Amino acid sequence: MEDIASVLVDHMTVLQPEQFLSSRMVSKGASAVSQIQVQWEGCPSTMTTWEETEDLHRRFPTHPAWGQA
C-alpha cells in the first residue's frame, strides 16, 4: 500500500475531496471527534486519509462531496 505523502503533488494546487467513504468517532483528549475517510481527486483509490469533519467542512463548505452524506 502506498503512502499519501509519496504522491507527487504540485504544492501550489490544493487537493480536493473526490468522495467521502466512511465516518467514525475517535477520542481526542477528553472528548470525541468525528472523522471522515476521504478519497482525494487525482490520488489512487488505495490512498485515503481520515480527516476531522469540522476541519473538512471549514475548508470545503460547498464541495459536492457533502451531497453524498
C-alpha positions, 0 to 999 in steps of 0.5 A: 500500500502506498503512502499519501505523502509519496504522491507527487503533488504540485504544492501550489494546487490544493487537493480536493475531496473526490468522495467521502467513504466512511465516518467514525468517532475517535477520542481526542483528549477528553472528548470525541471527534468525528472523522471522515475517510476521504478519497482525494481527486487525482490520488489512487483509490488505495490512498485515503486519509481520515480527516476531522469533519469540522476541519473538512467542512471549514475548508470545503463548505460547498464541495459536492462531496457533502451531497453524498452524506 
